[in-house]
Amino acid sequence: MDTSALLASVPTGLWIGGEERAGSSTFDVLNPATEEVLISVADATAEDAVAALDAACAVQAEWAATAPRERGEILRAVFESITERTDEIAALMTLEMGKVLAESKGEVKYGSEFFRWFAEEAVRIGGRYTPAPAGTGRIIVTKAPVGPCYAITPWNFPLAMGTRKIGPALAAGCTMIVKPAQETPLTMLLLAKLIDEAGLPKGVLSVLPTTKPRDVTTALIDDGRIRKLTFTGSTGVGKALAKQASDALLRQSMELGGNAPFIVFDDADVDAAVDGAILAKMRNGGEACTAANRFHVANAVREEFTEKLVKRMSEFTLGDGLDPSATLGPLINAKQVSTVQDLVSDAVSRGATVAVGGVAPGGPGNFYPATVLADVPADARILKEEVFGPVAPIAGFDTDEQGIAAANDTEYGLAAYVYTQSLDRALRAAEGIEAGMVGVNRGVISDPAAPFGGVKESGFGREGGTEGIEEYLDTKYIALTN
């Protein structure tokens, strides 16, 4: 693919009110595989944020009054447009985020499905009508869009983290302003262009790339017209945003950090567990909040599991994501490489053994190899902190109770994975694990038709499924006299 032509097709200004606008300054977007500048994009200010909010508020009532079928048809058209341009969007994601092209194509398929799903949900927004128990009248319950929304998306899934917020918001009748991550704004800007071409009314969606997220966010929240904040990112940033949004009494959805346990019981099909481990650990190169972060393996099968996982992990080939021979791309930046290396070094200093990988290759690009750590002690930081890289730390346990207790020994509670051939054990483990999502004998659990979200310090609110659109709807009660 001609990358120059691809980059030339992407808006590089601010996307406000359905139009591209120049900013007062720009910032560079880098290719993490080469650390070279791809292109420069406009850098939004607080004033630009208010302009986007002006545009959103100007059309909020009109968009809310638009027939649900019409809103759904626009979302369906966006789904079809994304699908038709899979190769282009995937290459753009690989350029700015680094994941290998096959992973990017997988994200395009997954991300586009949120538009198809919520195109169908737009016409299923319900309510109820019942007689008052006292016989004094009727109870009517309806749903209404919450109003203008502000979405903050992360860099690791530049398309899907936006589509699973934009899809339900537009389906519900809300306008939305999106602030994509500074590292990966290009995919979201291209998406805004595609949505505009699909017929979305001007003003309903704006996209504000910026290196001044605090200024932009504060301007929007303090303005008083934003009614909902939805954020995907780290727990630390999420806590700060939640405090800020709480002062304005905003509706909030927070999808925060993860520390997913991957539990292999002694009756598990080890080969199937290894297959699942590769999917759960190495999807997106490990840079996923749902990635298996720590492997708790029954001591009866730990040696076999470790040996087979090491073999599979040693088969990954580092390289530029656009290189067909590469099966593992770079991490997002040098800081992330350093973070991963620090966690590995800490585990080794406490007694863990590097079974494969474990050292960044250096040179241009932010690369880190597929790594397995064996005999990881309980006090290693890597069992407590989110890795966000291709490292699989393995620790053993003896009893089911020990395995579940180890899984719950974290402040996070987003995703978890369980491998066992016993249905009873699977259900007991799934019910006992403190997580919003549990995969049983499968390494990939994300599904647009299922509710995505966590508990504890992994946040609150759900995205996807029939639950996802409720995050963008207010409930109204109408009391009707006989």
C-alpha positions as semicolon CSV with decimal commas, in nm:
position;residue;x (nm);y (nm);z (nm)
1;M;0,000;0,000;0,000
2;D;0,115;0,353;-0,081
3;T;0,151;0,499;0,268
4;S;0,194;0,852;0,136
5;A;-0,140;0,835;-0,044
6;L;-0,299;0,678;0,261
7;L;-0,181;0,955;0,492
8;A;-0,289;1,215;0,239
9;S;-0,647;1,084;0,261
10;V;-0,669;1,142;0,638
11;P;-0,797;1,472;0,781
12;T;-0,518;1,640;0,975
13;G;-0,716;1,934;1,110
14;L;-0,964;1,946;1,393
15;W;-1,297;1,783;1,307
16;I;-1,557;2,023;1,443
17;G;-1,920;2,031;1,344
18;G;-1,867;1,791;1,057
19;E;-1,592;1,999;0,899
20;E;-1,214;1,998;0,907
21;R;-1,066;2,310;1,067
22;A;-0,709;2,427;1,106
23;G;-0,574;2,455;1,456
24;S;-0,351;2,724;1,602
25;S;-0,066;2,471;1,624
26;T;0,018;2,112;1,534
27;F;0,190;1,807;1,681
28;D;0,365;1,510;1,526
29;V;0,232;1,155;1,507
30;L;0,512;0,895;1,518
31;N;0,547;0,546;1,377
32;P;0,644;0,328;1,677
33;A;0,822;0,079;1,450
34;T;1,067;0,339;1,320
35;E;1,019;0,631;1,564
36;E;0,990;0,855;1,256
37;V;0,727;1,125;1,204
38;L;0,430;1,007;1,000
39;I;0,242;1,335;0,977
40;S;0,144;1,639;1,183
41;V;-0,212;1,707;1,301
42;A;-0,388;2,005;1,452
43;D;-0,356;2,050;1,828
44;A;-0,689;2,140;1,990
45;T;-0,718;2,409;2,257
46;A;-0,981;2,485;2,519
47;E;-1,136;2,734;2,277
48;D;-1,163;2,464;2,011
49;A;-1,335;2,238;2,264
50;V;-1,599;2,502;2,332
51;A;-1,652;2,547;1,957
52;A;-1,711;2,172;1,925
53;L;-1,955;2,184;2,215
54;D;-2,136;2,479;2,056
55;A;-2,180;2,268;1,742
56;A;-2,301;1,967;1,942
57;C;-2,553;2,166;2,144
58;A;-2,686;2,342;1,835
59;V;-2,803;2,013;1,684
60;Q;-2,870;1,803;1,998
61;A;-3,247;1,853;1,999
62;E;-3,274;1,788;1,626
63;W;-3,064;1,472;1,644
64;A;-3,261;1,344;1,946
65;A;-3,582;1,395;1,748
66;T;-3,448;1,210;1,444
67;A;-3,635;0,885;1,385
68;P;-3,455;0,587;1,542
69;R;-3,472;0,406;1,210
70;E;-3,293;0,693;1,040
71;R;-3,023;0,700;1,306
72;G;-2,983;0,326;1,266
73;E;-2,953;0,348;0,888
74;I;-2,668;0,598;0,921
75;L;-2,487;0,365;1,161
76;R;-2,542;0,075;0,924
77;A;-2,396;0,281;0,639
78;V;-2,088;0,352;0,851
79;F;-2,048;-0,020;0,922
80;E;-2,054;-0,092;0,550
81;S;-1,808;0,188;0,472
82;I;-1,561;0,065;0,733
83;T;-1,593;-0,291;0,602
84;E;-1,528;-0,178;0,244
85;R;-1,216;0,011;0,350
86;T;-1,073;-0,252;0,584
87;D;-0,729;-0,262;0,422
88;E;-0,689;0,116;0,430
89;I;-0,799;0,155;0,791
90;A;-0,592;-0,142;0,907
91;A;-0,275;-0,007;0,743
92;L;-0,334;0,332;0,905
93;M;-0,371;0,172;1,248
94;T;-0,054;-0,026;1,200
95;L;0,135;0,287;1,100
96;E;0,036;0,490;1,406
97;M;0,000;0,219;1,672
98;G;0,237;-0,055;1,558
99;K;0,029;-0,374;1,577
100;V;0,084;-0,623;1,297
101;L;-0,147;-0,592;0,999
102;A;-0,344;-0,908;1,079
103;E;-0,422;-0,767;1,424
104;S;-0,530;-0,436;1,271
105;K;-0,764;-0,611;1,030
106;G;-0,910;-0,800;1,324
107;E;-0,973;-0,472;1,503
108;V;-1,144;-0,326;1,197
109;K;-1,382;-0,622;1,190
110;Y;-1,445;-0,601;1,565
111;G;-1,475;-0,223;1,575
112;S;-1,712;-0,201;1,280
113;E;-1,949;-0,446;1,447
114;F;-2,041;-0,186;1,710
115;F;-2,199;0,022;1,436
116;R;-2,393;-0,276;1,302
117;W;-2,502;-0,381;1,652
118;F;-2,615;-0,036;1,762
119;A;-2,779;0,030;1,427
120;E;-3,011;-0,251;1,531
121;E;-3,039;-0,134;1,893
122;A;-3,145;0,217;1,789
123;V;-3,496;0,092;1,709
124;R;-3,524;-0,115;2,027
125;I;-3,514;0,164;2,283
126;G;-3,814;0,074;2,495
127;G;-4,016;0,182;2,795
128;R;-4,325;0,057;2,979
129;Y;-4,689;0,138;3,044
130;T;-4,865;-0,002;3,351
131;P;-5,163;0,082;3,572
132;A;-5,071;0,242;3,904
133;P;-5,119;-0,019;4,180
134;A;-5,341;0,223;4,375
135;G;-5,570;0,261;4,074
136;T;-5,509;0,634;4,057
137;G;-5,377;0,651;3,704
138;R;-5,112;0,516;3,469
139;I;-4,735;0,483;3,496
140;I;-4,551;0,557;3,175
141;V;-4,173;0,511;3,161
142;T;-3,978;0,639;2,861
143;K;-3,611;0,673;2,765
144;A;-3,447;0,993;2,642
145;P;-3,090;1,067;2,526
146;V;-2,872;1,210;2,802
147;G;-2,750;1,488;2,573
148;P;-2,403;1,596;2,457
149;C;-2,135;1,340;2,549
150;Y;-1,758;1,361;2,582
151;A;-1,553;1,050;2,501
152;I;-1,184;1,001;2,578
153;T;-1,028;0,703;2,400
154;P;-0,690;0,526;2,442
155;W;-0,416;0,451;2,192
156;N;-0,417;0,071;2,200
157;F;-0,734;0,018;1,993
158;P;-0,760;0,339;1,786
159;L;-1,081;0,231;1,609
160;A;-1,271;-0,002;1,840
161;M;-1,242;0,205;2,157
162;G;-1,412;0,486;1,965
163;T;-1,677;0,286;1,782
164;R;-1,808;0,122;2,099
165;K;-1,871;0,471;2,242
166;I;-1,982;0,653;1,927
167;G;-2,216;0,371;1,818
168;P;-2,444;0,368;2,124
169;A;-2,431;0,746;2,168
170;L;-2,552;0,813;1,815
171;A;-2,807;0,530;1,834
172;A;-2,950;0,681;2,154
173;G;-2,978;1,027;1,998
174;C;-2,678;1,191;2,167
175;T;-2,423;1,421;2,011
176;M;-2,060;1,344;2,093
177;I;-1,714;1,498;2,112
178;V;-1,422;1,252;2,098
179;K;-1,070;1,318;2,221
180;P;-0,849;1,041;2,078
181;A;-0,513;0,955;2,230
182;Q;-0,228;1,184;2,130
183;E;-0,032;0,883;2,004
184;T;-0,303;0,758;1,765
185;P;-0,538;1,031;1,639
186;L;-0,532;0,941;1,269
187;T;-0,771;0,647;1,274
188;M;-1,034;0,848;1,463
189;L;-1,001;1,142;1,225
190;L;-1,050;0,910;0,928
191;L;-1,349;0,752;1,104
192;A;-1,505;1,097;1,151
193;K;-1,470;1,156;0,778
194;L;-1,636;0,822;0,696
195;I;-1,923;0,892;0,936
196;D;-1,975;1,231;0,773
197;E;-1,982;1,071;0,429
198;A;-2,244;0,825;0,557
199;G;-2,484;1,114;0,615
200;L;-2,446;1,209;0,981
201;P;-2,582;1,564;1,028
202;K;-2,318;1,832;1,078
203;G;-2,236;1,900;1,441
204;V;-2,339;1,562;1,582
205;L;-1,978;1,437;1,602
206;S;-1,653;1,625;1,657
207;V;-1,298;1,491;1,703
208;L;-1,033;1,689;1,891
209;P;-0,675;1,557;1,879
210;T;-0,467;1,741;2,137
211;T;-0,151;1,748;2,344
212;K;-0,340;1,948;2,605
213;P;-0,600;1,699;2,727
214;R;-0,640;1,865;3,067
215;D;-0,726;2,202;2,909
216;V;-0,972;2,048;2,665
217;T;-1,138;1,830;2,927
218;T;-1,166;2,105;3,185
219;A;-1,317;2,342;2,931
220;L;-1,584;2,090;2,837
221;I;-1,674;1,977;3,189
222;D;-1,671;2,325;3,340
223;D;-1,886;2,463;3,059
224;G;-2,192;2,295;3,209
225;R;-2,350;2,171;2,886
226;I;-2,183;1,828;2,863
227;R;-2,408;1,565;3,021
228;K;-2,194;1,251;3,008
229;L;-1,827;1,153;3,024
230;T;-1,708;0,817;2,896
231;F;-1,342;0,723;2,939
232;T;-1,121;0,427;2,859
233;G;-0,771;0,436;3,002
234;S;-0,565;0,398;3,316
235;T;-0,717;0,378;3,663
236;G;-0,514;0,675;3,786
237;V;-0,640;0,907;3,513
238;G;-0,990;0,763;3,547
239;K;-1,002;0,847;3,918
240;A;-0,900;1,206;3,850
241;L;-1,160;1,240;3,575
242;A;-1,429;1,084;3,793
243;K;-1,367;1,343;4,065
244;Q;-1,383;1,623;3,811
245;A;-1,698;1,488;3,646
246;S;-1,863;1,424;3,983
247;D;-1,841;1,792;4,069
248;A;-2,055;1,855;3,761
249;L;-2,282;1,557;3,837
250;L;-2,215;1,405;3,495
251;R;-2,323;1,057;3,394
252;Q;-2,005;0,853;3,372
253;S;-1,873;0,532;3,221
254;M;-1,521;0,432;3,322
255;E;-1,338;0,139;3,161
256;L;-1,008;0,141;3,347
257;G;-0,702;-0,075;3,407
258;G;-0,690;-0,453;3,418
259;N;-0,480;-0,730;3,570
260;A;-0,648;-1,035;3,421
261;P;-0,570;-1,371;3,579
262;F;-0,547;-1,679;3,357
263;I;-0,620;-1,985;3,571
264;V;-0,532;-2,334;3,453
265;F;-0,675;-2,605;3,678
266;D;-0,521;-2,951;3,703
267;D;-0,792;-3,112;3,486
268;A;-0,754;-2,863;3,200
269;D;-0,677;-2,963;2,843
270;V;-0,325;-2,819;2,849
271;D;-0,293;-2,784;2,473
272;A;-0,622;-2,593;2,459
273;A;-0,509;-2,381;2,753
274;V;-0,188;-2,289;2,573
275;D;-0,385;-2,197;2,261
276;G;-0,608;-1,977;2,475
277;A;-0,310;-1,829;2,654
278;I;-0,156;-1,716;2,327
279;L;-0,480;-1,544;2,230
280;A;-0,539;-1,389;2,572
281;K;-0,179;-1,275;2,619
282;M;-0,062;-1,181;2,272
283;R;-0,366;-1,013;2,124
284;N;-0,252;-0,662;2,036
285;G;0,099;-0,759;2,146
286;G;-0,022;-0,770;2,506
287;E;-0,124;-0,403;2,497
288;A;-0,485;-0,466;2,593
289;C;-0,673;-0,411;2,918
290;T;-0,823;-0,760;2,880
291;A;-0,486;-0,925;2,816
292;A;-0,396;-1,214;3,044
293;N;-0,159;-1,040;3,283
294;R;-0,061;-1,329;3,511
295;F;-0,086;-1,706;3,475
296;H;-0,188;-1,907;3,780
297;V;-0,131;-2,271;3,688
298;A;-0,201;-2,579;3,900
299;N;0,131;-2,727;4,003
300;A;0,025;-3,067;3,866
301;V;0,034;-2,931;3,511
302;R;0,256;-2,624;3,550
303;E;0,571;-2,778;3,403
304;E;0,385;-2,907;3,095
305;F;0,200;-2,578;3,045
306;T;0,520;-2,373;3,082
307;E;0,714;-2,589;2,838
308;K;0,443;-2,567;2,571
309;L;0,383;-2,196;2,622
310;V;0,756;-2,124;2,590
311;K;0,764;-2,310;2,260
312;R;0,473;-2,109;2,121
313;M;0,604;-1,775;2,247
314;S;0,948;-1,842;2,097
315;E;0,785;-1,862;1,753
316;F;0,687;-1,492;1,746
317;T;0,887;-1,276;1,507
318;L;0,947;-0,911;1,591
319;G;0,915;-0,658;1,312
320;D;0,738;-0,365;1,154
321;G;0,366;-0,438;1,156
322;L;0,346;-0,381;0,779
323;D;0,609;-0,653;0,719
324;P;0,422;-0,976;0,626
325;S;0,684;-1,183;0,809
326;A;0,631;-1,003;1,142
327;T;0,398;-1,160;1,398
328;L;0,473;-0,918;1,683
329;G;0,498;-0,543;1,632
330;P;0,650;-0,273;1,851
331;L;0,514;-0,133;2,175
332;I;0,364;0,215;2,152
333;N;0,669;0,411;2,272
334;A;1,004;0,392;2,449
335;K;0,844;0,463;2,785
336;Q;0,633;0,150;2,756
337;V;0,938;-0,058;2,665
338;S;1,108;0,071;2,979
339;T;0,803;-0,007;3,192
340;V;0,788;-0,367;3,067
341;Q;1,162;-0,415;3,113
342;D;1,144;-0,281;3,470
343;L;0,868;-0,529;3,559
344;V;1,066;-0,820;3,412
345;S;1,385;-0,714;3,591
346;D;1,200;-0,682;3,921
347;A;1,055;-1,033;3,888
348;V;1,397;-1,179;3,805
349;S;1,556;-1,000;4,100
350;R;1,301;-1,170;4,327
351;G;1,370;-1,520;4,192
352;A;1,176;-1,559;3,867
353;T;1,344;-1,732;3,572
354;V;1,338;-1,600;3,215
355;A;1,231;-1,898;3,004
356;V;1,232;-1,704;2,676
357;G;1,282;-1,341;2,577
358;G;1,327;-1,092;2,858
359;V;1,553;-0,833;2,694
360;A;1,461;-0,547;2,462
361;P;1,662;-0,573;2,138
362;G;1,743;-0,200;2,121
363;G;1,795;-0,012;1,797
364;P;1,528;0,189;1,615
365;G;1,171;0,105;1,705
366;N;1,005;0,031;2,037
367;F;1,034;-0,347;2,030
368;Y;1,013;-0,603;2,309
369;P;1,020;-0,981;2,254
370;A;0,760;-1,238;2,354
371;T;0,865;-1,335;2,705
372;V;0,781;-1,608;2,956
373;L;0,879;-1,585;3,322
374;A;0,870;-1,908;3,525
375;D;0,853;-1,954;3,902
376;V;0,736;-1,598;3,961
377;P;0,717;-1,524;4,336
378;A;0,406;-1,375;4,494
379;D;0,580;-1,047;4,579
380;A;0,685;-0,969;4,220
381;R;0,545;-0,640;4,092
382;I;0,447;-0,803;3,764
383;L;0,172;-0,998;3,944
384;K;0,030;-0,673;4,086
385;E;0,074;-0,421;3,806
386;E;-0,064;-0,411;3,453
387;V;0,210;-0,521;3,212
388;F;0,072;-0,395;2,879
389;G;0,332;-0,592;2,690
390;P;0,410;-0,944;2,559
391;V;0,519;-1,094;2,893
392;A;0,361;-1,404;3,053
393;P;0,453;-1,453;3,421
394;I;0,368;-1,800;3,557
395;A;0,302;-1,888;3,921
396;G;0,176;-2,216;4,067
397;F;-0,103;-2,316;4,307
398;D;-0,226;-2,641;4,462
399;T;-0,595;-2,612;4,552
400;D;-0,890;-2,452;4,375
401;E;-0,929;-2,214;4,666
402;Q;-0,568;-2,101;4,630
403;G;-0,612;-2,044;4,258
404;I;-0,923;-1,832;4,300
405;A;-0,769;-1,641;4,591
406;A;-0,463;-1,563;4,377
407;A;-0,689;-1,445;4,096
408;N;-0,866;-1,206;4,331
409;D;-0,547;-1,074;4,489
410;T;-0,564;-0,745;4,297
411;E;-0,744;-0,413;4,312
412;Y;-0,852;-0,467;3,950
413;G;-1,149;-0,666;3,823
414;L;-1,194;-0,636;3,448
415;A;-1,141;-0,977;3,285
416;A;-1,038;-1,328;3,389
417;Y;-0,983;-1,660;3,213
418;V;-1,045;-2,012;3,343
419;Y;-0,946;-2,345;3,191
420;T;-1,100;-2,667;3,324
421;Q;-1,295;-2,962;3,186
422;S;-1,537;-2,960;3,479
423;L;-1,853;-2,756;3,436
424;D;-1,905;-2,743;3,812
425;R;-1,552;-2,615;3,871
426;A;-1,586;-2,365;3,587
427;L;-1,904;-2,218;3,734
428;R;-1,765;-2,208;4,088
429;A;-1,453;-2,031;3,965
430;A;-1,643;-1,788;3,741
431;E;-1,879;-1,700;4,025
432;G;-1,595;-1,669;4,276
433;I;-1,366;-1,451;4,066
434;E;-1,412;-1,078;4,118
435;A;-1,426;-0,959;3,757
436;G;-1,679;-0,808;3,522
437;M;-1,602;-1,065;3,250
438;V;-1,488;-1,426;3,272
439;G;-1,387;-1,645;2,980
440;V;-1,428;-2,018;3,031
441;N;-1,206;-2,229;2,806
442;R;-1,160;-1,941;2,562
443;G;-0,892;-1,678;2,524
444;V;-1,093;-1,404;2,352
445;I;-1,410;-1,277;2,521
446;S;-1,482;-0,934;2,371
447;D;-1,807;-0,930;2,171
448;P;-2,013;-0,627;2,057
449;A;-2,326;-0,819;2,160
450;A;-2,200;-0,866;2,519
451;P;-2,156;-0,613;2,802
452;F;-1,793;-0,506;2,840
453;G;-1,675;-0,360;3,171
454;G;-1,527;-0,428;3,511
455;V;-1,560;-0,402;3,887
456;K;-1,338;-0,270;4,166
457;E;-1,071;-0,035;4,028
458;S;-1,137;-0,148;3,673
459;G;-1,425;0,096;3,662
460;F;-1,801;0,098;3,617
461;G;-2,054;0,109;3,338
462;R;-2,086;-0,128;3,044
463;E;-2,016;-0,097;2,672
464;G;-2,170;-0,323;2,409
465;G;-2,462;-0,559;2,439
466;T;-2,815;-0,448;2,517
467;E;-2,668;-0,280;2,824
468;G;-2,443;-0,048;2,624
469;I;-2,708;0,189;2,495
470;E;-2,854;0,236;2,843
471;E;-2,540;0,430;2,939
472;Y;-2,657;0,705;2,701
473;L;-3,023;0,715;2,804
474;D;-3,208;0,884;3,090
475;T;-3,524;0,732;3,235
476;K;-3,833;0,954;3,247
477;Y;-4,147;0,873;3,446
478;I;-4,478;1,022;3,332
479;A;-4,770;1,007;3,578
480;L;-5,099;0,998;3,389
481;T;-5,428;1,054;3,573
482;N;-5,726;0,833;3,499
